Amino acid sequence: MANDLQVTYNLEQFRCTEEEEEEEEKGREEMAPGAAPFLPTATDEKTLRPSFVRDEDERPKVAYNQFSNDIPVISLAGIDDEEGAGGEKREEIRRKIVAACEDWGIFQVVDHGVDAELVSEMTRLAKEFFALPPEEKLRFDMSGGKKGGFIVSSHLQGEAVQDWREIVTFFSHPVGARDYSRWPDKPEGWRSAVDSYSEKLMVLACKLLGVLSEAMGLEKEALTKACVDMDQKLVVNFYPRCPQPDLTLGLKRHTDPGTITLLYQDQVGGLQATKDGGKTWIAVQPVEAAFVVNLGDHGHYLSNGRFKNADHQAVVNSNYERLSIAAFQNPAPEAIVYPLAIREGEKLVLDEPITFAEMYRRKMSKDLELAKLKKAKEVASQHKALNEILA
Ligand SMILES: O=C(O)CCC(=O)C(=O)O
C-alpha cells in the first residue's frame, strides 16, 4: 500500500513545519523572482501560458462533465441514533460508508446537518472575493510560506507545472492558533461565515470518524483521539474558465495527507478519481447540497490500508468557472501514525510508528524524487531523439 503515496500533494493542505515552508518559499521564488503573479482570473489570453501546460500523460482523459455514478451518495439521516431503538439506521450508514471506503475511499453525503444557507453564503462570498481586482486579493498574498491567504495554483519545489486555479486558505483549527490577519476582510461577512462553516464541518467530520472508528471495531472516538488536537484547514478553490482545458489541470493528481476531507463542489463538475494510478478516471457527479468525503493517507494508514486514500484531481473547462471548498481534517503534526486495527491475515502497511509531520515529510520527498525522475526521463528521451536526427 505504501506505493499509494506516489501521487503528488499540494502544500496548501497542511499546517506545515518551518522546514517545509522554506522549501515552499524556495519553490515559489524559483518560479517568479520578484514578479507580480499571473492571475488566471485576470486574463483573457486565448492560449495557455507554458507554465500551465502539462505533460501528455498528466492531461485530462475524461471530460469535466462526463459524469459517472460510481461514487455512492449516502444519506446521513439517523447517524446520531444510538444502539438499540433506531440504531439500525446508523448501522446501515456505517455499512455503506465502509463499502465506499474499501472501494474508492470516496463517497458523498446528504442530510448531513450543515445548513444549506450557510453553504450558499460561503459560495456567494467566495465568488465575490475571487471577482475582486488582483491588488485586493494580493493584499492577502500567501506566498513565502505565510499562514493562510490567497495564492495562484500551488508550486512545490521541483514541480514545474502550475495548476489552473486561485485559492484562499484559512487555517481554522486549532482555534487558538488562528491568525485572523490572514483571513480576507472582504467581502464583508466572509470571516464570520468561515467561522461558522469551520465549526459545522468539524462536527460533521467527527461524526464520520466516529462511524469509521466503529467500523474498525474501536470506540467511537478512536480516530478523533488519534488526531490528538485535530487540525482543520479550509481551502476555497476557484477554477476560472480555461482557454485550453485539455492541456492542463485545475489541480494535479494527489491523495490528501490527512484523515478525511469534506469537499463542497458546485454543480459544474471537475472532480475526478482514479483507482489504477491515473490510467483511467471517473468524473464525480455533482449532487446538490452534498459533501464529497475523501479519505486521506492518515485514515488509510490507521485502517491498515483497509480504507483507500482517494486518488483524485480536478479538471477545468472553457465554459464555466467552478468553485469548491475543501475542509481538510488533519491530525496534529505530533500525532502518531500507525494502524489502529489489523485484521486477520493483513500485513502491516507501516514498519514503525511515525509522527504525522514525518509521514508528511516522507510524502513530500517521494513526490520530489518522482518529479526529478520524470524530468530525467524526459531529458534522456529528448537526447535520444536528437541523436537519432543527427545520426
Ligand atoms: O476542487 C476539487 O474538486 C478538488 C479539490 C481538491 O482535491 C483539493 O483541494 O485538494
The ligand as an SDF file (V2000), in Angstrom:
LIG
                    3D

 10  9  0  0  0  0  0  0  0  0999 V2000
  -11.8960   21.0620   -6.4770 O   0  0  0  0  0  0  0  0  0  0  0  0
  -11.9360   19.8540   -6.4280 C   0  0  0  0  0  0  0  0  0  0  0  0
  -12.8340   19.1910   -6.9260 O   0  0  0  0  0  0  0  0  0  0  0  0
  -10.8330   19.0910   -5.7530 C   0  0  0  0  0  0  0  0  0  0  0  0
  -10.1780   19.8540   -4.6500 C   0  0  0  0  0  0  0  0  0  0  0  0
   -9.1010   19.0670   -4.0020 C   0  0  0  0  0  0  0  0  0  0  0  0
   -8.8590   17.9220   -4.2870 O   0  0  0  0  0  0  0  0  0  0  0  0
   -8.2400   19.7170   -3.0370 C   0  0  0  0  0  0  0  0  0  0  0  0
   -8.4230   20.9200   -2.7410 O   0  0  0  0  0  0  0  0  0  0  0  0
   -7.3280   19.0100   -2.5490 O   0  0  0  0  0  0  0  0  0  0  0  0
  1  2  2  0
  2  3  1  0
  2  4  1  0
  4  5  1  0
  5  6  1  0
  6  7  2  0
  6  8  1  0
  8  9  2  0
  8 10  1  0
M  END
$$$$
